[in-house]
Amino acid sequence: MRRTVLVPFLVGGLLVPSLGSPCGFHNYTPQPTLVDRLLGSDEIVLARSSPNNPFQFKAYQALAGDLGSSEIPFLVDSNTRRRFALDANTAVLFARDGAYGPWQRLAFVDAELAPVLSSVMEKLPAWELGNDNDRFRYFASLIGHPDDRIHKLALRELDQADYSVLQGLNLTIEPQRLLVRFNAPIETEYKAIRVLLLGLSGDAQLLELLERGVENSTRSEGRYLGAYATALIELAGPDTVTDLAKSYLTNPEISLLSKELLFEAIALHGGSDDLAMETSISKAVNSVLWLDSRLAGAVARQFGSRSNWSHQSVLQLLLNEETILDMRDRQEVAQYLVFAQEATTRP
């Protein structure tokens, strides 16, 4: 798909919420972003009210593809008409997949959002080829932007990044900005990435908030447990893994789902060059598995999905001793061991 580079233009308003959910945890999936929608579109246009009908949109500039032969079937509502009247340089961004796909209204574009959209359109061909590192670096630079729409656009984009990518972005994080409307029901889509960024902020004053988040989420199988636990380990260090094992992973009152989410967070910190972290993870996982072999499947799934084969020995022993009773868990542990063997014997 050929993209046209956006000529600088002046086109405030709110980004239209996406229809679709820090890296995704297995009980939480990041929502599609503005860039995701642009990457999946063949026609991308700017539109204003038609000169002949103020209630009808008419595309006047194609940012990708053609202006389109069909009408844009969206009513120009009274709020949008009022904003058009106040500023002739504003526009609405629409996109669609193919020449006959349905149009999607993506954003109201003004002088603040215009330079961001211009940069995105210029970079889109490279991002389409898979240059995700550049994409995440760009949006990392917009975290904390004075315009809250752009700040949230950046949050949603970083929500797509693997946790290891977030760790390597050298982010400058203002915790107080992330805590604004932190628990607001209308902003839950930003909560997971906000939690992860709080963990990466290095601010020790946030420890109590993250500990409380882990405590509440663990007992309720909360949606953000993975993010809270990952952030807490990041901020508090290797000893946190031991604490999580003692407080929750060996606690019979905690559900298997919550325990798997905790293993997922621990696995995200594994496979690093941090010897203290690796030692803490190894000791915690080994001790927990000897106490409760029902967790073998969770360990195999979470560490295996990240190609971390450091738990091969303990899982092999549990499989040999036939203490793993669940058939699915046995199969996944066996699969983990096969892949681990291949990885260790590969030249």
N, C-alpha and C positions, 0 to 999 in steps of 0.2 A: 504494500500500500504506500503510495507516494504522499509525503506530507509537504505542505507549503509552509515556509517560514513566515511568521507573523510580522507584519510591518508595525512598528511602534504606533500605538493609538491610545487615546484616552477614552476609556469606556467605563457608589458604594452599594452595597447591598449585601444580602445574605446568600451564602451558598445554599442551594436547594439540597435538603437532606437526601442522602443516597437511599436506594431502595433495599439495599442488601441488609465481619465483625472482626501486645507487643509482639511480637511474634504470636501466632495463635496457639493457645493451649487447647487440649483436646476437649474441653467443655466450653471453649470460647473461640470464635472465629472472627477475625477482623472483617469489617465491612468493606465493600469495594470503594475505591477512592475516586476523586475527580480524574486523576491520571489514568487509573484503570479504565474508566469509561472512555476517555479520549483514545487510549491505546486500542480499544475495541471498536472504534468508529471509523467509518470511511468518509463520512461527510461531517465537517465541523464548521458551524457558521455563527456569525453574530447577527442579531436581528433586533429591529425596533418596530414600532407601530407602522402599519402600512399608511402611506400618504392618503390613500383613498378610504381607509377604514381604521380609525384609531383603536378599535377593539381587536384587530387582526394583526398578527406578527408577519413581518416580511423580512427575509434574510437580505442583507446588503453587503456582506463580506464573507467570503469562504476562506477559512483558515486551513482546511484540508478538503480535497475533493472539489465538487461543484456546489453552486448555490442551492441546487436541488430543484427538481421540477414540480414537486408536490407542495401544497400549502403546509405550513406548520400548524397543526390542529390544537393550538393552545390559545385561550382567551387572554388578551392583555387586560389584566385585572386593574382595578382602580388605583391600587398602591403603585403598581409598575407604571401606569400612565402618568401618575403624579411625579414620579421620579424621573421619567423621561422628560417631562415638561420643565423640571428644574435644571436638568443638565443634558444638553444635546449630545454629549460625548459618552453617555452611558449606553449600555446594550445588554441583551440577554444572550447567553451562550447556549447553543443547542448542538446536539450531535446525534448521529444515527449510524447503524451498521448497515452498509449497502445502500443502494439507491431506493429501496422500497421498505426498509426497516422503519420501525416507529421512532419518531423524534423523542429525544429526552432533553428536558430543560435542566441544565447543569448549574448555572450560576448567573447572578446579576453582576455585571462587570462595570467597575468605575475606575477612577484615577488611582485608587490604592491597589486594586486587584489587577489592573491592566498590565503593569510591568511583570508581575508574577506569571500571568497567563502568557505574555510574550516570551519569557524565558522558558516556560514549560513547552510551548510549541516549537521553539528553536531546538530544544534538547530531545523532543519526542522521538525523532528517528533513531537516535542512539539508544534511548531507553527501550524502544521497540525491539532492538537487537539484543537486549538483555543486559545493558549497562546499568544494573541496579545500584551498584556502589555510588555512581555519580548521582543517581536519582536521590538516594538517601542522604548523601552529603549536601545536596542542594536544599532539601527540605529541613535538614538539621540546622541550616543557617537561618531558617525562618522561625524556629522555635522561640517564643517570647516576642514575636513581632508586635508592634503597638496596635495594629489592627487585629481584633480578636478573630475575625473570619480567617485571616491568613495564618494566625497562630494555630487555629483548629485544623485548618487544611494541612499544616505541617504535622500536627499530632496524628491525624488520620493516616498520612503517608508513612510515618515512622512506625505506625501500628502494624505495617506489613513486613517490617524488617525482622530477620532472624536476630535472636538476642545477641549473638556474637557480633553482628554488625553494629548493633546499638553500642556495645562495649567499645568498639573501635572507632566510633565517630568523634571522640574528643568533644563531647557536648558541653556547652555552657548552659547550666540549668539554674533558673530562678525558682526555688521551691514555692514561694508565695504565689507566683503566677499560676503554677500548676494546681494549687489548693483552692483557687477561686471556683466556687460552685462545684467543688470536688464530689459532693454527694447529691448533687441536683439530679432528680429523676430524668430530666430532659437532656442531660449530658452524659448518660451512662456509657454511650459509645466511645467516649474519650477516657474512661476511667482506667482501663487496663494499661494503656500506654502511659498515662499520668503516673500510675503506681510504679511502673518500671523506671521511668525517668527520675522519680523521687529516690529510688534506690541507687541510681547512678549519680545523684547530686553530691554525694559525700557528706551530706549534712546529718550529723549524729543526732540532732534534735528530732529527727523524723523516726527514730527507732521505735518509740512508743506507739506511734501511729501504725507503723508496719506490723509490729508485734500484735497489736490489737486486731488488725485486719486479718492476720493469719489465724489468730484464735477464733474469731467470729466466723470466718469463712470455713475453717476446718470442721467445725461442729455443725455447720449448716450445708456443707458441700457447695459453698458459694461459688459463683461464677468467676470471681477474681482471686480465688485461692492461689492459683499458679503464679499470677503476677505478684501478689503480696509475698509469697514465699521466695520467689526469685529475687525480688527487690531486697528483702530482709537479708538473705545470704550475701548479696552484693554489698550491702551497706555495713553489715556487722561482721562478715568474714567467716572463716572456716569453722569456728566453734559453733556457729549457728546450725550447721548440719548436724552436729552431735546433739544439740538442744532439740532440734526438730525430731530426731530419732527417739530421744528419751520421752519427750512430751506427747508426741502424736503417733509416730510410726509403730511404737510398741504398746500403744494404748488400745485395749480391746473395745473401748467405747467409740472409737473413731471408725468411720465407714471405710470400706476398701476403696471406694471412689476417691475420697479425700486423701487417702494414703497414696494412691496412684498419682494424684495431682502433686503431692509433695515430692514424690520420686521424680516427676517430670521437671519440677523446679531444680532439684538437686542435679539431675542429669544435664541441665542447661549449663551448669557450672563445672561439669566434668570435662576431662580431656584437655585441660589447660596446662600451662607450664608452671602453675602455682603448686609447688610440692606440698605445702601445708593444706591446701584445699583438696588435693588428690588424696592425701593420706586420711583426712577427715572423712571424705566421701567413702573411701574404701572400708574404713573401720565401721562406719555407720551402717552401710549396706550389708556387710558381712554379719554384723551382730543382729540386725533386724531379721535377716533371712533365716538365721539359725533359730530364732525365736518363733518365727511365723513363716513357714514355707509357702503359705497361700499368696505371699507377696512376690514370689519368684516370677510369675508372669508379668507383673507390673514392671519389675526391674528389667526383664528381658525386653519388653516393649519400649520402655522409655530410653534405656541406654542403647539398645540395638538400633533404634530409629536414628540415633546420632552417631552410629558407627563407633561406639565406645565399647570395646571388648574386654575391659579391665575386670569384669566380674565372671569371667569364664570359669575359673576354678570352683568357686562356691556353687555356681549354678550346675556345673557338671556333677559335683558331689551330691547335691540334692536330687538330681535326676537319677543318678545311680542308686541312691538309697530309697528311691520310690516314695519320697515324702511329699511330692507334688501331686495332689489328688485330682485337681481339676484338669479335664482332658485338654481344654483350650490352652491352659497355662503350660501343660507339658509340651504341647505342640510348639508353642512360641519359644519356650526355653530351648527345645531341641533345635529349632530354626536359628536361634541366637548362637548356639554352639557351633552349628555348621558354618555360619558366616564368620564367626570368630576364628575357627580353624582355617578357613580360606584366607582370612586377612593375615594371620600370623605365618602362614606358609607361602604366601605370595612373594615372589622374588622382588 
